[in-house]
Amino acid sequence: MIVERSQEQRLAQRRVAITSTYMADGKKYIRSTDHSRNDNVQSAVLVEKIYYVGGTPLKRITGFDPRMQYTYLSASPEQKEVHCPNCGYPGSSREMADGCPACGAAFNVEYSDKELGAKYHYDQVVSGKGYKIRTLLIDVIVSFFLSFFVFRFTGRTFNIYDIGKVIIGTTILTLALYFVFFQLDAYLVSGAARREAEKRNQKQRAFWEMAGQRGIGKKVFFNNLLYELRNLYYGGEPSFADVIDFDVVDFLDFELQDGPSGNGEIRVRVHLLIREIRLDGGQITEKKENRTFVLERKQAPVRILAPGMNVIKCQNCGASVDVTASFCTYCGTAMQRYQEWSLVKRQG
C-alpha cells in the first residue's frame, strides 16, 4: 500500500480508509491508512486491498505484482539507525515510524526479476475487464449451434416447436458449459500472456544489467519513481484530484536516454500499466491506464541530510527554505536535490 501524508489527508477528507494485506514467509500482515492496525512488514508481497467509505467496505482488489516486495519503517525501542530508501536521510527507527521526516517516504520497495507463475497470469485474465461477458458470449454461440445441429438434423421435421427446443437447449448448455469455457479460455489466454510477460522480464533484466554498468542503482530508482508518482497523484494535479489510491500493475518497458542538454544527464523512460482508484459520487471505481514517465538523474549534487533536525538553507542566498521546495522562494535558485531521480515528463 503506497501511503504518505498527502494521500492520508485526501483519504481523511473523503472519509475513506484502505486496509492492505501482505504475505511474507506464509504469515499475514495488515496495515490500514486510518492506523487502526499497522503491522511491521518486512519484504512482503501485497495480496489484497479493501476500500472503506464511512466504515462500509465498497471494493476489494487482488492480483498485485508479486515481484514488488514492501518493507514499512516502524518504531523500535533499540533506536537503530535507519536510512530512508528514497532520500537517504539517516534517522533512528523510532524517528522513522511515521515516515521519513525529510521527504515523507513511508516504505521501502524492492523489485525482483523472478518469473511470474501460471496462477498469477490466470488470475489476471479472469479478473480482466469484460472477461466474463466475452466468455458468456462464446458459450452462448457454441451452445446455440450445438442445439440447432442436434434438433435440425436428427429430427424428421423442423418447425416452431423445434425452435423452442433449440432455445431451451441453448439455455441448458450455456449454464452447463459456462464453467468449462471460463476455465479453458482462461488457461489458453493466460499461457500466451505468461510467455509474453517472460519476454518482457528478460528484456528488463538486460536493461538493468546495462543500467548497472552506468552506475544506476535499481533499488534507489524504484523508490524514487514511486515517490515521484505519489507526488504526482496526490500533489494537486487537477486530473488526479479524485484519485484516492494507485498501484503499478506491471512495468512494461524501460529505455535509457541521454538528457537534452548534453551535460551528462541520464534519463530513463518507464512505460507502466497503472491501476487508478477514484472516488466519484460516493462510488469507488477502478481503471487500468497505460502511462509513460521520464525520470532524470542530473549531475548536480544530491544534498546529504544529517541525523536529527536539519536547518535547510539556500546554497545561494542563505534563506531558510522548505525541505520539499524545488526552488528558493527568495532568490529562485534551484535547490540541491534529496534524491537521485526526479520526474521530468509524463505521457498519458
N, C-alpha and C positions, 0 to 999 in steps of 0.2 A: 504494500500500500504506500503510495507516494504522498506524504503529508508534510507540509511545512506551514508556517504561521499564516500566510496569506490564504491558503486553502482552508485552514481551520476557521478563519474569520468568515469566509464565504459560506461554509457549511453551517456555522452557528447562526448567521443572519437568516438562513433559509430553513432552520430547524431540521437539518439533515445530519445523520450520523452514518458512518461506514464502518462495518465490522469486517475485518480481514482475517482469514485463517491461513496459517503457514504450516508446512510439514518439514521436519528435519529428523533424520535417524528414526523414523517411524513414530515420532511424537508430534502432537498437535499443539500449536501456539496461536493465541488470539490477541489481536490488537484492535482498538476502537478509537475513532477520531474524537469521541467525547470523553476519552480517558477512563471509561468505566472498567476497562481491562487493558493492560499493556504488558503482555508477557515479554520476557527477554528473548530476542530472536537472534540466532547465530547461524549464518549460512543456510537459510531456509528457503524453500520454494513456496511461492504464493499459489494457493489452490482454490480459494473461494472468497468472494466479496458479497456482502449483503448490505443493501441500501435501505435506510430507515428515514421516513419523513414524519416528524411529530411522534416518534416512537413506534410507528407502524411499518413493518417490513414491506417494501414495494417491489424490490427487484433483487434477484440472485444471479451472480455471474460466476462461471467456472471456465476452465480451459485456458489457463495462463501459461506463458512460455516457461518451461521448466529449466531452461538454460540460465535464467536470471535468478540469482540467489541473493537474499536480503539479510542484512545484519543491522539491527537497530541499537544505537548507543543507549546505554542505560546506566543508572546510578550504581555506584559500588562503594561500600564502606572502605575498601582498600585505597581509594583515591589514586588509582593507577593513571599514568599519563596516557591520553588518547589523542591521536591526530585526526582531525576532520578529513574524511576521504575526499571532500570537494575542494576546500581552500587550503588545507594543511595546517590550520590553527591547532596548536598544541595546548590541550587543557586537561584537567582531571576528569575522570569518568563521571564523578558527581556533577561537575560543571556542564558536561555534555548531555546530561539526562534528558533535557528538553530541547535538544538540538544545539548545533554549533552557535556560540554567542556572536561569532563574527559574520557568518553567512546564512545561518538558519538551517543548514542541511541537517536532516534528522535521521538519515540512514546511509548505509554503505551498500553498494551493489556490486556483485561480481557477475561476469557474463562468460559462460563456458562454451566450448565448441563441440560439446557432446552431440551425438546423433539423437534426434528425436524418435521415440518409439512409435510403433504402429498405433497404439491406443491413443496417443496424443493427436495424430492426424485423423483417426477415426472420429474422435470427439469434436475436432474442428469441423469436419464435414457435416456431421449430424446436427451441430448447433449453428450451422451456417444459415444465412438469410434465405428463406424460401425453399430449403431442402425438403421439408415435409410436404409442401404443396407440389413440388416437382415430382416427388416420389408417388404421391397420390394420383397425379395426372397420368403418369406412366402405368400405374397399377390399373386405373380405370380403363385406359385404352386397350391394354393387353387383355383384361378380363372381358371387355366387350367383344373383341374379335374371337376369343376362345368360345364364349357363349353363342355368338352368332354362327360360328362354324359348326358347333355341335347341333344346334336346333335347325339350321338351314340345310345341312347336307346329310343328316341322319333320319329326318322325317320324310314322309311321302309328300306332304304339302307344307307351305309356309304362309300362314295367314296372320290376322291381327292378334290371335291368341298366342301365336309363337313369338310375336314381337314383345308381348308381355312377359313371356318366359325368358327372352333374352335380357330384358331389363332386370328381372328378378335374379337371373343367373349372374349378370354383371355385378349386381349389388353384393350377392353372397360371395362371389370370387374375390371381389375387391376387399371385402372385410377379411377373408381368409388369407389372401396373399399379400396384404399390405406389409405385415411384419417381415415376410420373406424379401420383398422388394426393398424395404427400408434397410435391412441388413446387407443384402447383396450389393445394392447400389453404393452404399457407404464404403464397403470394402474395395470395390472396384475403383471408386474415385480416390479414396484415401491412399491406395497403393501408388497411384500416379502422383499424388500430392507429396507423398513421402520421398519418392525419387527426385522430384523437383527441389524439395527442401534440402536434401543432402547435397545436391549440386551447388545450391547457394551456400551451404555450410562449408564446402570445400573451397569455394571461391573466397569466402570470408577468412578462412584460415590462411590462405595465400596472401590476402590483403594485410592481415595483422602481422604476418612474418615480415613482409616488406616494410610495413609501418614501424615495426620494432627496430629495423635497421636504421631508420631515420630518427630514432630516439623518441618515438611516440609510445607512451605508456597506455596500455589498454584499460586498466582499471581506472586511472585518472580520467581518461577520455569519456568513459561511460558515465562516471559520476558527474563530470562537468556537463555532459549532454543532458542528463536528466534534470540537473539543477537549472539549466537554461530553459528547458521545456516547462518546468514548473513556473518559472518567472514569466514565461510567455502566456501560459494558460490562466494563471491566477494574478497577473500583474496589471490588469486593467484594459487589455486589448478588447475592444467592443465586440468583435466577432466571437469571443470566447467568454462573454460575460455570464452566460447561463451554464457554463461547464462546471460541474462540481467534482469531477474526477476524470482521470485518463490513465491508460496504461499502454505500453508498447506491446502489440500482439506479435510482431516479428520485425527483425532487421532484414530488409530485403536486399540492400546493396550499399557498398561503401566505395568511394572513389577519392583518391589522393590528388590534390590540386596545389598549384603554386598560387600565392597571393598576387593580386593585381599590381601592387606597387613594385614588385621585383626586388624587394629589400629582404628577402629571405623568409617571408611569412609562409606558413604551411596551412592549407585548408583541407578539410575532409567533408565531402558531400555524403550525407546519410539519407537513404530512402527508407522510410518506415511505414509500417501498417499500424495505425494508432486507433485504439478504441476510445471514443469520447462519450462520456456520460453527462447528459444535460438534464436540468430540471426546468420544465416548462409547464406552467399552469397546474402545478401540483403533480405532474406526471414525470416519471423518470424514463428517459429514452436512451437507447444505446445505438451508436453508429460507428462503423469502422471506416477510416479515411486513410488514403494514401497521401503521405506528406513527405516533402523533401526539405532538409535543413542543411545549411553550410556553416560549419564551425571553423574558426580561425585561431591558430596559435601564433601570436606575434612575437617578435624578437625582444620587445620591451620587457624589462624585468618584472617578475612577479613579487609583490610585496610579501615579505615574510612576517607573519604575526607572532608576537611573543606571548608566553603564558600570562594569564591574568588580564587586567584591564589594559586595553590598547587605546592610546590617545592618537587618533588618526588626524594627521595634518597634511595639508597640501605641500608637495615637494617643491612647489614654485614660490607661493606667497606665504606659506606657513599657517593659513587659516584652518580652523577645525572643520572637518568635513565628515559627513555621514559615511560610515564604513561601506555602505552599499552603493554610494554615488559613483557614477562613471566620470563625472567632471566636477572640478571645484566650482562651487556656486558663487565664488567671489571673483576669481580671475579666469575661469573657464579652462584651466589646464586639465588635460586628461589624467586621471588618477592611475597610479600603478595598480595592476590587477591583483586579485587574490586567488585566481585560478588560472590554469594554463589556457583553457579553451573558452571562447565566447561565441555566441550566436551572431552571425553577420547577415544571414539571408535565409528566407524561407519561401517555399513554393507550395501551393495547395492549401 
